[in-house]
Amino acid sequence: MNLSNIDSWVFDLDNTLYSPEEEIFSQIDKKMTEFIIRKFNVNEEEAFSIQKKYFLEYGTTLSGLMKRENINPDEFLEFVHDIDLEILKPNSKLTNIIEKLPGNKFVFTNGSKKHAENVIRQLQMDKVFDDIFDIKDSNFIPKPNINAYLNFIDKTKIKPKRSIMFEDIGRNLEPAKKLGMKTVLIKRKTPMRNKKFKTKDFESLWEDNDFADCIIDDLVKFFNNYYI
């Protein structure tokens, strides 16, 4: 992959800048279930089913809750991002690599800016990125809705054909690819927390797809192979 013309580097946050094995997003996942249990007085299995159904249909659980249940997004985001980040270990090799990349570096997340800032600070990457584009910046339109990407481009002024996007969810790369960006899928082993909820559509989110120019399992290895 030729990256010589790239001057904008776009990174997803959760399970992209750190591994799922760090058990960070799994905490958020459980908090989303807990939020639904409290709001709708359902059991854990029902809540988890609602959570994943909305995620599949609307791009994020929050988007589904807003459209179908009129949930306050700030209340949801504050609750689900109240997690323990102390277990998250900095990756100095990745930090040094991203810091030295030419051009602008962005985080593009379906989460909140506060959560992104907390994660980046814990990773000791708080001086690495030029900006964070969060779900509020996108008017609560999440990836993979193409309008989220258009909002991102409008705010950051990146040129898609001179940009590259890194994601752990394959479907989130489709709009980026169609807009002209280079795309990298970080293939993660993200086990289903509830074995009873197991659908082909859900599992396919982490599988190889036609919208990834490159499929990797480690960002440091990628940059060592293709850039450094």
C-alpha positions in Angstrom: 0.0 0.0 0.0 1.4 3.3 -1.1 1.0 5.9 1.7 3.2 8.6 0.2 0.4 11.0 -0.6 -1.4 10.6 2.7 -1.7 13.8 4.8 -4.7 13.0 7.0 -4.8 9.9 9.3 -8.2 9.0 10.7 -8.5 6.6 13.6 -11.5 5.0 15.2 -11.2 5.0 19.0 -12.5 1.9 20.8 -10.9 -1.4 19.9 -8.8 0.4 17.3 -6.3 2.4 19.3 -6.2 -0.4 21.9 -7.0 -4.1 21.8 -10.4 -5.6 22.9 -8.3 -7.7 25.3 -7.8 -4.5 27.4 -11.4 -5.0 28.5 -12.4 -1.3 28.0 -15.2 -1.5 25.4 -16.5 -4.7 27.1 -17.2 -2.4 30.1 -19.2 0.0 27.9 -21.0 -2.9 26.4 -22.2 -4.1 29.8 -23.1 -0.5 30.9 -25.3 -0.2 27.8 -27.2 -3.3 28.8 -27.5 -2.0 32.4 -28.9 1.3 31.1 -31.6 -0.5 29.1 -32.5 -2.7 32.1 -33.0 0.4 34.3 -34.9 2.4 31.7 -37.3 -0.3 30.5 -37.5 -2.6 33.4 -36.5 -5.7 31.4 -34.2 -8.6 32.2 -30.6 -8.8 31.1 -31.3 -11.1 28.1 -34.1 -8.8 26.8 -31.9 -5.7 27.3 -29.0 -7.2 25.5 -31.2 -8.2 22.6 -32.6 -4.6 22.3 -29.0 -3.3 22.6 -27.7 -5.4 19.7 -30.8 -5.1 17.6 -30.5 -1.3 17.6 -26.8 -1.5 17.0 -27.4 -3.5 13.9 -30.3 -1.5 12.6 -29.2 2.1 13.4 -25.4 2.0 13.5 -25.2 2.4 17.3 -27.4 1.4 20.2 -27.7 5.1 21.1 -29.1 6.0 17.7 -31.8 3.3 18.0 -32.7 4.4 21.5 -33.0 8.0 20.4 -35.2 7.2 17.4 -37.3 4.5 18.9 -37.4 5.4 22.6 -36.7 9.2 22.7 -33.7 8.6 25.0 -31.7 11.6 26.1 -28.3 11.1 24.4 -26.3 13.0 27.1 -27.7 10.8 29.8 -26.9 7.7 27.9 -23.3 8.7 27.1 -22.5 9.9 30.6 -23.8 6.5 32.0 -22.1 4.1 29.6 -18.7 5.9 29.6 -18.5 5.8 33.4 -15.9 3.0 33.4 -12.5 2.0 34.8 -9.8 3.1 32.4 -6.9 2.4 34.9 -6.5 -1.0 33.3 -5.7 0.5 29.9 -2.0 0.3 29.2 -0.2 2.8 27.0 1.4 1.6 23.8 4.5 3.7 23.5 5.5 2.2 20.1 2.1 3.1 18.6 2.2 6.5 20.2 5.6 7.3 18.8 4.6 6.1 15.3 1.4 8.1 15.1 3.1 11.2 16.5 5.6 11.2 13.7 3.1 10.7 10.9 3.1 13.7 8.5 0.0 15.8 8.3 -3.0 15.8 10.5 -4.2 13.0 12.8 -7.9 12.6 13.9 -10.0 10.4 16.1 -13.4 9.8 14.5 -15.7 8.1 17.1 -19.3 7.2 17.6 -18.7 7.8 21.3 -18.4 11.1 23.2 -15.5 13.5 23.1 -15.2 13.3 26.9 -14.7 9.5 26.7 -12.3 9.9 23.8 -10.2 12.4 25.7 -10.1 10.1 28.8 -9.0 7.1 26.7 -6.4 9.1 24.8 -5.1 10.6 28.1 -4.8 7.1 29.6 -3.0 5.9 26.5 -0.6 8.9 26.8 -1.6 10.0 23.3 -3.1 13.4 24.4 -0.5 15.3 22.4 -0.7 13.2 19.3 -4.1 14.0 17.7 -5.1 17.3 16.1 -8.8 16.9 16.8 -11.5 14.5 18.0 -14.7 14.2 16.0 -17.4 12.7 18.2 -21.0 11.7 17.9 -22.2 15.2 19.0 -20.0 16.8 16.2 -22.0 14.6 13.8 -25.3 15.8 15.2 -25.7 12.2 16.6 -25.5 10.7 13.2 -23.3 7.6 13.7 -20.9 5.7 11.4 -21.7 4.0 9.1 -24.3 6.6 7.9 -22.5 8.4 5.1 -23.7 11.8 6.5 -21.5 11.2 9.5 -18.5 11.1 7.1 -19.6 14.1 5.2 -20.0 16.0 8.5 -16.5 14.9 9.5 -15.0 16.0 6.1 -16.8 19.4 6.4 -15.4 20.0 9.9 -11.9 18.8 9.4 -11.5 19.9 5.8 -9.6 16.7 4.9 -9.2 15.6 1.3 -10.6 12.1 1.1 -8.2 11.0 -1.6 -5.3 12.1 0.6 -6.7 10.4 3.7 -6.6 6.9 5.3 -9.1 5.5 7.8 -8.4 2.8 10.4 -11.4 0.9 11.8 -12.2 -2.4 13.6 -15.7 -2.7 12.2 -15.8 -3.5 8.5 -19.1 -1.8 7.7 -17.8 1.5 8.9 -15.2 1.5 6.1 -17.7 1.3 3.3 -18.6 5.1 3.2 -14.9 6.0 3.7 -14.0 3.9 0.7 -16.8 5.3 -1.5 -15.7 8.8 -0.7 -12.2 8.0 -1.9 -10.3 7.3 1.3 -7.8 4.5 1.7 -9.1 2.0 4.3 -7.6 -0.4 6.8 -9.6 -3.0 8.8 -8.1 -4.0 12.1 -9.4 -7.5 12.5 -10.1 -8.2 16.1 -11.4 -11.2 17.9 -14.5 -9.6 19.6 -16.4 -12.5 21.2 -20.2 -12.2 21.7 -20.8 -11.6 25.4 -24.2 -13.3 25.3 -23.9 -16.6 23.4 -27.7 -16.7 23.0 -27.5 -13.6 20.8 -25.5 -14.8 17.8 -26.5 -13.7 14.3 -24.7 -13.9 11.0 -25.2 -10.2 10.5 -23.5 -9.4 13.8 -20.5 -11.7 13.3 -20.0 -10.4 9.8 -19.2 -6.9 11.1 -15.7 -8.2 12.1 -15.1 -10.3 9.0 -13.1 -9.4 5.9 -15.0 -7.2 3.4 -14.6 -5.5 0.0 -14.2 -2.1 1.5 -10.9 -2.6 3.2 -7.8 -1.9 1.2 -5.8 -3.7 3.8 -6.7 -6.1 6.6 -4.4 -6.3 9.7 -4.3 -7.4 13.2 -1.9 -4.9 14.7 -1.3 -1.2 14.0 2.3 -1.2 14.9 3.0 -4.1 12.5 1.1 -2.3 9.8 3.2 0.9 10.0 6.4 -1.1 10.3 5.5 -3.0 7.1 3.9 -0.2 5.0 5.3 3.1 6.2 8.4 3.1 8.3 
